[in-house]
Amino acid sequence: MTLILGTEYCKIDSNGRFKFPIALKKQLEGEICRFVIRQGFTAECLELWTYASFQVEVEELQKRLNPYNISDAKIMRQMTRANIVELDSNDRMMIPPERISVIGDTKEIVLQCTGKCIEIWNRSAYDKMNNEIVDFASIVDKRLGELYGVSSASDAE
């Protein structure tokens, strides 16, 4: 699985296409430029996965979920509700019409890499989300402190 990092700002045309940034394409060298796009589950954005990474993600879900359990089947159905997309000869990617409504009618998008996938945001929604994170240091301190079993800096005082 390839680690993808960075934030890129792109223009989107009236056909729902955007030029895939060179900086991101370079990180994917050696990978076939075939992707999977689906709606994000924790934010109003789209998730763009390399096909190989998405395949690993689905295989992991299949190992952990019981297809005969109604809740597990619903989870699998939603997690795999996606489209395969590819870059054209001009390194453009088209967002499928059924997915474009997630980011709304916009001329600017932001590609925010999360390591595993690339989130595709409407520029104004992305800016709003970033402005709402008031005290990121406290969030990191609390959550990572919980995960790593370390008391937070505020507890030590």
N, CA and C of each residue as an Amber inpcrd file, in Angstrom:
protein
   471
   0.8420000  -1.1730000   0.0000000   0.0000000   0.0000000   0.0000000
   0.8890000   1.2400000   0.0000000   0.5960000   2.1820000  -0.8510000
   1.3780000   3.3950000  -0.9980000   0.9300000   4.4530000   0.0000000
   1.8750000   5.1260000   0.6210000   1.5870000   6.2450000   1.5020000
   1.4710000   7.4940000   0.6350000   0.3460000   8.1940000   0.7320000
   0.1050000   9.3850000  -0.0860000  -0.0260000  10.5870000   0.8400000
   0.7790000  11.6180000   0.5950000   0.7840000  12.8010000   1.4520000
   0.6560000  14.0780000   0.6410000   0.0810000  15.1090000   1.2460000
   0.0230000  16.4170000   0.6140000  -1.3810000  16.9830000   0.5390000
  -1.4230000  18.2540000   0.1810000  -2.6790000  18.9740000  -0.0440000
  -2.5260000  19.7020000  -1.3690000  -3.4640000  19.5030000  -2.2610000
  -3.3920000  20.1260000  -3.5820000  -4.7220000  20.8110000  -3.8960000
  -4.6510000  21.9770000  -4.5090000  -5.8320000  22.7360000  -4.9100000
  -5.9930000  22.6010000  -6.4160000  -7.2000000  22.2570000  -6.8590000
  -7.4390000  21.9950000  -8.2830000  -8.6920000  22.7040000  -8.7720000
  -8.7110000  22.9800000 -10.0400000  -9.9030000  23.5010000 -10.7060000
 -10.6610000  22.3100000 -11.2720000 -11.9800000  22.4040000 -11.2500000
 -12.8040000  21.3390000 -11.8030000 -13.6250000  21.9410000 -12.9450000
 -13.6960000  21.2500000 -14.0790000 -14.4170000  21.7970000 -15.2240000
 -15.8990000  21.4150000 -15.1720000 -16.6650000  21.9120000 -16.1350000
 -18.1150000  21.6850000 -16.1510000 -18.4830000  20.2210000 -16.3730000
 -17.5180000  19.4040000 -16.8350000 -17.7570000  17.9730000 -17.0250000
 -17.3790000  17.1450000 -15.8010000 -16.9560000  17.8210000 -14.7240000
 -16.5790000  17.1080000 -13.5080000 -15.1700000  16.5410000 -13.5550000
 -14.3120000  17.1140000 -14.4040000 -12.9410000  16.6300000 -14.5240000
 -11.9670000  17.6070000 -13.8790000 -10.8800000  17.0470000 -13.3550000
  -9.8050000  17.8820000 -12.8290000  -8.4790000  17.2510000 -13.2210000
  -7.4770000  18.0920000 -13.3200000  -6.1200000  17.6280000 -13.6450000
  -5.5110000  17.0390000 -12.3760000  -5.1100000  15.7660000 -12.4580000
  -4.5130000  15.1060000 -11.3120000  -3.1240000  15.6950000 -11.0970000
  -2.8330000  16.2190000  -9.9010000  -1.5580000  16.9070000  -9.6600000
  -0.3360000  16.0110000  -9.8480000   0.6830000  16.5820000 -10.4730000
   1.9460000  15.8860000 -10.7190000   2.5610000  15.4120000  -9.3970000
   2.4950000  16.2580000  -8.3440000   3.0950000  15.9030000  -7.0560000
   2.4970000  14.6090000  -6.5070000   1.2150000  14.3950000  -6.7160000
   0.5780000  13.1640000  -6.2390000   0.8830000  12.0060000  -7.1740000
   0.8990000  12.2800000  -8.4650000   1.1940000  11.2120000  -9.4340000
   2.6020000  10.6560000  -9.2040000   3.5510000  11.5230000  -8.8610000
   4.9210000  11.0700000  -8.6000000   4.9730000  10.1210000  -7.4060000
   4.1180000  10.3720000  -6.4020000   4.0800000   9.4880000  -5.2380000
   3.5310000   8.1110000  -5.5930000   2.7930000   8.0470000  -6.6740000
   2.1690000   6.7910000  -7.0920000   2.9470000   6.0820000  -8.1800000
   4.1820000   6.5420000  -8.4560000   4.9830000   5.9050000  -9.4930000
   5.0790000   4.4090000  -9.2370000   4.9320000   3.6550000 -10.2960000
   4.9630000   2.2080000 -10.1820000   3.5740000   1.6230000  -9.9780000
   2.6170000   2.4600000  -9.5750000   1.2330000   1.9960000  -9.4150000
   0.4870000   2.2770000 -10.7130000  -0.4280000   1.4150000 -11.0310000
  -1.2920000   1.6790000 -12.1740000  -2.2390000   2.7890000 -11.7570000
  -2.4250000   3.7940000 -12.5880000  -3.2620000   4.9310000 -12.2200000
  -4.7420000   4.5890000 -12.3800000  -5.1440000   3.6060000 -11.6060000
  -6.5300000   3.1660000 -11.5390000  -6.9730000   3.3920000 -10.1020000
  -8.1270000   4.0200000  -9.9390000  -8.5710000   4.4360000  -8.6260000
  -9.9930000   3.9700000  -8.3430000 -10.3610000   4.0770000  -7.0840000
 -11.7270000   3.8280000  -6.6390000 -12.1690000   5.0840000  -5.9010000
 -13.3770000   5.5490000  -6.2070000 -13.9050000   6.7460000  -5.5560000
 -15.2250000   6.3920000  -4.8890000 -15.3650000   6.8750000  -3.6400000
 -16.6050000   6.6520000  -2.9090000 -16.8660000   7.8590000  -2.0170000
 -18.0790000   7.9140000  -1.4850000 -18.4330000   8.9860000  -0.5680000
 -17.7330000   8.7590000   0.7590000 -17.2530000   9.8410000   1.3670000
 -16.6440000   9.7460000   2.6880000 -17.7050000   9.4440000   3.7340000
 -17.3060000   8.8230000   4.8220000 -18.2530000   8.4530000   5.8680000
 -18.2060000   9.3820000   7.0690000 -17.1210000  10.0960000   7.2460000
 -16.9840000  10.9470000   8.4260000 -17.0220000  12.4360000   8.0950000
 -17.1150000  12.7700000   6.8120000 -17.1470000  14.1740000   6.4030000
 -17.8100000  14.2810000   5.0330000 -18.1920000  15.4990000   4.6710000
 -18.8240000  15.7270000   3.3660000 -17.7590000  15.8750000   2.2900000
 -17.1440000  14.7600000   1.9790000 -16.1110000  14.7330000   0.9530000
 -16.1780000  13.3880000   0.2520000 -15.3770000  13.2590000  -0.7820000
 -15.2190000  11.9800000  -1.4720000 -13.8780000  11.3920000  -1.0580000
 -13.7580000  10.0800000  -1.1460000 -12.4900000   9.4150000  -0.8900000
 -11.9990000   8.7940000  -2.1890000 -10.7590000   9.0680000  -2.5270000
 -10.1320000   8.5110000  -3.7150000  -9.0220000   7.5770000  -3.2560000
  -9.1600000   6.3060000  -3.5780000  -8.1980000   5.2720000  -3.1920000
  -7.5070000   4.7490000  -4.4390000  -6.2440000   4.3390000  -4.3160000
  -5.6700000   3.5760000  -5.4190000  -6.4410000   2.2500000  -5.4200000
  -6.5470000   1.6450000  -6.5730000  -7.2930000   0.3950000  -6.6700000
  -6.6850000  -0.6610000  -5.7450000  -5.3560000  -0.7230000  -5.7140000
  -4.6650000  -1.7180000  -4.8860000  -4.9520000  -1.4940000  -3.4000000
  -4.9300000  -0.2500000  -2.9430000  -5.2110000   0.0480000  -1.5350000
  -6.6450000  -0.2810000  -1.1720000  -7.5620000   0.0300000  -2.0770000
  -8.9720000  -0.2650000  -1.8210000  -9.1890000  -1.7780000  -1.7360000
  -8.5050000  -2.4920000  -2.5900000  -8.6080000  -3.9550000  -2.5810000
  -8.1560000  -4.5150000  -1.2270000  -7.0640000  -4.0060000  -0.6880000
  -6.5770000  -4.4320000   0.6260000  -7.6210000  -4.0910000   1.6990000
  -8.1800000  -2.9100000   1.6300000  -9.1870000  -2.4730000   2.6020000
 -10.4070000  -3.3930000   2.5860000 -10.8860000  -3.7310000   1.3960000
 -12.0570000  -4.6120000   1.2710000 -11.7260000  -6.0250000   1.7520000
 -10.5560000  -6.5170000   1.4170000 -10.1610000  -7.8510000   1.8830000
 -10.1180000  -7.9120000   3.4040000  -9.6600000  -6.8340000   4.0380000
  -9.6230000  -6.7760000   5.5020000 -11.0460000  -6.7820000   6.0670000
 -11.9350000  -6.0390000   5.4430000 -13.3440000  -6.0400000   5.8760000
 -13.9500000  -7.4330000   5.7350000 -13.6780000  -8.0860000   4.6290000
 -14.2360000  -9.4180000   4.3940000 -13.7720000 -10.4190000   5.4570000
 -12.5470000 -10.2450000   5.9350000 -12.0290000 -11.1380000   6.9830000
 -12.7520000 -10.9130000   8.3080000 -13.1270000  -9.6560000   8.5680000
 -13.6640000  -9.2930000   9.8770000 -15.1990000  -9.3050000   9.9520000
 -15.8660000  -9.1570000   8.8190000 -17.3300000  -9.0740000   8.8220000
 -17.9620000 -10.3990000   8.4040000 -19.0930000 -10.7000000   9.0030000
 -19.8520000 -11.9130000   8.6930000 -20.9130000 -11.5600000   7.6410000
 -20.8230000 -12.0880000   6.4260000 -21.7760000 -11.7260000   5.3760000
 -23.2180000 -12.1480000   5.6800000 -23.4030000 -13.0110000   6.6760000
 -24.7430000 -13.4800000   7.0370000 -25.3460000 -12.6780000   8.1910000
 -24.5780000 -11.7620000   8.7330000 -25.0650000 -10.8630000   9.7680000
 -25.6130000  -9.6250000   9.0670000 -26.8470000  -9.2340000   9.3690000
 -27.4980000  -8.1320000   8.6530000 -26.7090000  -6.8300000   8.7670000
 -26.2460000  -6.4950000   9.9640000 -25.4740000  -5.2500000  10.1440000
 -24.1620000  -5.2940000   9.3780000 -23.4690000  -6.4280000   9.4480000
 -22.2040000  -6.5710000   8.7220000 -22.4200000  -6.4640000   7.2190000
 -23.4990000  -7.0600000   6.7280000 -23.7970000  -6.9980000   5.2900000
 -24.0710000  -5.5490000   4.8610000 -24.7720000  -4.8020000   5.7020000
 -25.0390000  -3.3820000   5.3930000 -23.7460000  -2.5770000   5.3660000
 -22.8710000  -2.8510000   6.3430000 -21.5840000  -2.1570000   6.3820000
 -20.7910000  -2.4500000   5.1100000 -20.7010000  -3.7200000   4.7370000
 -19.9450000  -4.0950000   3.5360000 -20.5370000  -3.4350000   2.2860000
 -21.8420000  -3.4290000   2.2110000 -22.5100000  -2.8310000   1.0430000
 -22.1620000  -1.3500000   0.9160000 -22.2170000  -0.6240000   2.0310000
 -21.9230000   0.8100000   1.9920000 -20.4470000   1.0930000   1.7520000
 -19.5980000   0.2920000   2.3550000 -18.1570000   0.5220000   2.2170000
 -17.6530000   0.2380000   0.8000000 -18.3570000  -0.6210000   0.0850000
 -17.9270000  -0.9720000  -1.2740000 -18.7760000  -0.2930000  -2.3500000
 -19.6430000   0.6070000  -1.9500000 -20.4510000   1.3700000  -2.9170000
 -19.5480000   2.4490000  -3.5150000 -18.9480000   2.1180000  -4.6220000
 -17.8870000   2.9580000  -5.1770000 -17.8320000   2.8290000  -6.6960000
 -17.0370000   3.6900000  -7.3080000 -16.8160000   3.6680000  -8.7510000
 -15.3250000   3.5350000  -9.0370000 -15.0020000   2.8160000 -10.0970000
 -13.6150000   2.7550000 -10.5660000 -13.4190000   3.9170000 -11.5320000
 -12.3460000   4.6710000 -11.3460000 -12.0150000   5.7900000 -12.2280000
 -10.5470000   5.6940000 -12.6260000 -10.2260000   6.2500000 -13.7820000
  -8.8510000   6.2300000 -14.2730000  -8.4810000   7.5970000 -14.8110000
  -7.1880000   7.8340000 -14.9070000  -6.7120000   9.0660000 -15.5250000
  -6.7990000   8.9190000 -17.0310000  -7.1660000  10.0100000 -17.7070000
  -7.1630000   9.9690000 -19.1690000  -5.7540000  10.2870000 -19.6750000
  -5.5880000  10.4050000 -20.9770000  -4.2560000  10.6260000 -21.5600000
  -3.6640000  11.9870000 -21.1770000  -4.5000000  12.9090000 -20.6780000
  -4.0280000  14.2230000 -20.2390000  -3.9450000  14.3350000 -18.7170000
  -3.9130000  13.1850000 -18.0440000  -3.8540000  13.1300000 -16.5770000
  -5.0430000  13.8160000 -15.9040000  -6.1920000  13.7620000 -16.5590000
  -7.4130000  14.2890000 -15.9480000  -8.2200000  13.1220000 -15.3900000
  -8.9500000  13.4100000 -14.3410000  -9.8340000  12.4230000 -13.7490000
 -11.2440000  12.9970000 -13.7330000 -12.1970000  12.1620000 -14.0980000
 -13.5870000  12.5980000 -14.0610000 -14.2620000  12.0240000 -12.8210000
 -14.8950000  12.9000000 -12.0630000 -15.6770000  12.4520000 -10.9140000
 -17.0210000  11.9820000 -11.4590000 -17.4120000  10.7350000 -11.1900000
 -18.6800000  10.2180000 -11.7080000 -19.8590000  11.0990000 -11.2860000
 -20.8300000  11.2840000 -12.1890000 -21.9750000  12.1570000 -11.8970000
 -22.6900000  11.8190000 -10.5860000 -22.8090000  10.5390000 -10.2650000
 -23.4960000  10.1650000  -9.0220000 -22.6890000  10.5110000  -7.7720000
 -21.4330000  10.8600000  -7.9310000 -20.5850000  11.2400000  -6.7890000
 -20.3950000  12.7570000  -6.6940000 -20.5320000  13.4530000  -7.7910000
 -20.2450000  14.8900000  -7.8230000 -21.1630000  15.6770000  -6.8910000
 -22.3590000  15.1760000  -6.6560000 -23.2970000  15.9010000  -5.7870000
 -22.7740000  16.0230000  -4.3510000 -21.8850000  15.1210000  -3.9370000
 -21.3210000  15.1680000  -2.5790000 -20.5340000  16.4530000  -2.3750000
 -19.8080000  16.8860000  -3.3860000 -19.0050000  18.1020000  -3.2480000
 -19.7200000  19.3380000  -3.7820000 -20.8920000  19.1430000  -4.3830000
 -21.6970000  20.2690000  -4.8300000 -21.1840000  20.9260000  -6.0940000
 -21.8780000  21.9710000  -6.4660000 -21.5400000  22.7280000  -7.6700000
 -20.3890000  23.6630000  -7.3290000 -19.1980000  23.2860000  -7.7150000
 -18.0180000  24.0580000  -7.3580000 -17.0370000  24.0970000  -8.5260000
 -16.2120000  25.1000000  -8.5450000 -15.1640000  25.2140000  -9.5590000
 -13.7970000  24.9030000  -8.9690000 -13.7230000  24.8470000  -7.6390000
 -12.4520000  24.5680000  -6.9730000 -12.6180000  23.4230000  -5.9890000
 -11.6660000  22.4930000  -6.0360000 -11.6560000  21.3960000  -5.0850000
 -10.2910000  21.3330000  -4.3980000 -10.2670000  20.6420000  -3.2770000
  -9.0240000  20.4290000  -2.5420000  -8.8260000  18.9230000  -2.4210000
  -7.6440000  18.4680000  -2.7680000  -7.2680000  17.0750000  -2.5770000
  -6.4320000  17.0180000  -1.3110000  -6.9880000  16.4220000  -0.2630000
  -6.3060000  16.3130000   1.0290000  -5.9300000  14.8580000   1.2460000
  -4.6450000  14.5760000   1.2140000  -4.1810000  13.2000000   1.3870000
  -4.1950000  12.8340000   2.8650000  -4.6020000  11.6030000   3.1430000
  -4.6870000  11.1420000   4.5310000  -3.7520000   9.9610000   4.7810000
  -2.8650000   9.6990000   3.8740000  -1.9570000   8.5580000   3.9990000
  -2.4790000   7.3820000   3.2070000  -3.6820000   6.9180000   3.5420000
  -4.2870000   5.7700000   2.8510000  -5.0410000   6.1780000   1.5930000
  -5.7230000   7.3170000   1.6640000  -6.5370000   7.7470000   0.5290000
  -6.4340000   9.2610000   0.3740000  -7.0960000   9.7720000  -0.6510000
  -7.1180000  11.2080000  -0.9150000  -8.5600000  11.6710000  -0.7700000
  -8.7850000  12.6110000   0.1260000 -10.1220000  13.1860000   0.2560000
 -10.2810000  14.2790000  -0.7890000 -11.4460000  14.3150000  -1.4170000
 -11.7620000  15.3580000  -2.3960000 -12.8440000  16.2380000  -1.7740000
 -12.4900000  17.4980000  -1.5380000 -13.3670000  18.4520000  -0.8660000
 -13.7770000  19.5860000  -1.7840000 -14.9700000  20.0870000  -1.5920000
 -15.3700000  21.3780000  -2.1270000 -14.4830000  22.3950000  -1.3960000
 -13.8920000  23.3330000  -2.0960000 -12.9270000  24.2760000  -1.4870000
 -13.5280000  25.0260000  -0.3010000 -14.7460000  25.5300000  -0.4390000
 -15.3210000  26.2970000   0.6700000 -15.6350000  25.3970000   1.8690000
 -16.0850000  24.1650000   1.6330000 -16.3550000  23.2320000   2.7360000
 -15.0470000  22.8580000   3.4390000 -13.9760000  22.7170000   2.6670000
 -12.6660000  22.3930000   3.2400000 -12.1840000  23.5400000   4.1330000
 -12.2880000  24.7710000   3.6230000 -11.8710000  25.9310000   4.4090000
 -12.6970000  26.0480000   5.6890000 -14.0000000  25.8290000   5.5850000
 -14.8880000  25.8990000   6.7480000 -14.4930000  24.8430000   7.7810000
 -14.2570000  23.6170000   7.3280000 -13.8660000  22.5370000   8.2290000
 -12.5620000  22.8880000   8.9580000 -11.5980000  23.4180000   8.2390000
 -10.3240000  23.7840000   8.8590000 -10.4900000  24.9210000   9.8640000
 -11.3760000  25.8650000   9.5770000 -11.6050000  26.9850000  10.4920000
 -12.3350000  26.5530000  11.7600000 -13.0660000  25.4370000  11.6980000
 -13.8030000  24.9480000  12.8620000 -12.9080000  24.2020000  13.8490000
 -11.7260000  23.8120000  13.4230000 -10.7940000  23.1270000  14.3300000
 -10.0970000  24.2000000  15.1570000 -10.6810000  24.4940000  16.3090000
 -10.2160000  25.5990000  17.1360000  -8.9100000  25.2580000  17.8490000
  -8.8940000  24.1590000  18.5540000  -7.7280000  23.8160000  19.3560000
  -7.2490000  22.4120000  18.9920000  -6.6050000  22.3120000  17.8470000
  -6.1450000  21.0200000  17.3380000  -5.1480000  20.3660000  18.2940000
  -4.2960000  21.1620000  18.9230000  -3.3010000  20.6040000  19.8510000
  -3.9820000  19.8490000  20.9870000  -5.0860000  20.3610000  21.5030000
  -5.8150000  19.6730000  22.5840000  -6.4250000  18.3750000  22.0990000
  -6.9410000  18.3790000  20.8800000  -7.5290000  17.1630000  20.3060000
  -6.4560000  16.0860000  20.1740000  -5.3060000  16.4650000  19.6360000
  -4.1980000  15.5140000  19.4640000  -3.7260000  15.0130000  20.8290000
  -3.5490000  15.9280000  21.7570000  -3.0750000  15.5600000  23.0880000
  -4.0160000  14.5520000  23.7400000  -5.3000000  14.8110000  23.6830000
  -6.2770000  13.9300000  24.3330000  -6.3590000  12.5750000  23.6260000
  -6.5760000  12.5860000  22.3190000  -6.8130000  11.3250000  21.6010000
  -5.5560000  10.4690000  21.5010000  -4.4370000  11.0500000  21.1300000
  -3.2140000  10.2590000  21.0250000  -2.7180000   9.8400000  22.3990000
  -2.9700000  10.6570000  23.4020000  -2.6480000  10.2560000  24.7640000
  -3.4220000   9.0120000  25.1560000  -4.7060000   8.9510000  24.7680000
  -5.5270000   7.7680000  25.0330000  -4.9870000   6.5550000  24.2840000
  -4.6730000   6.7380000  23.0210000  -4.2050000   5.6250000  22.1930000
  -2.8710000   5.0580000  22.6530000  -1.9850000   5.9410000  23.0820000
  -0.6440000   5.5240000  23.4630000  -0.4850000   5.3330000  24.9660000
  -1.5600000   5.5360000  25.7200000  -1.4980000   5.3470000  27.1600000
  -0.6240000   6.3560000  27.8700000  -0.5560000   7.5630000  27.3230000
   0.2540000   8.6300000  27.9060000  -0.6960000   9.6710000  28.4850000
  -0.4090000  10.1360000  29.6890000  -1.2740000  11.1650000  30.2450000
  -1.0490000  12.4550000  29.4800000  -2.1090000  13.2200000  29.3350000
  -2.0180000  14.4630000  28.5710000  -1.2050000  15.4960000  29.3410000
  -0.7370000  16.4960000  28.6030000   0.0770000  17.5680000  29.1990000
  -0.7160000  18.2980000  30.2710000  -2.0100000  18.4610000  30.0620000
  -2.8300000  19.1650000  31.0520000  -2.9670000  18.3660000  32.3350000
  -2.9020000  17.0190000  32.2510000  -2.9720000  16.1740000  33.4400000
  -1.7030000  16.2870000  34.2780000  -0.5690000  16.5420000  33.6030000
   0.7240000  16.5780000  34.2640000   0.9110000  17.8650000  35.0650000
   0.1440000  18.8970000  34.7360000   0.3290000  20.2000000  35.3990000
  -0.2870000  20.2370000  36.7660000
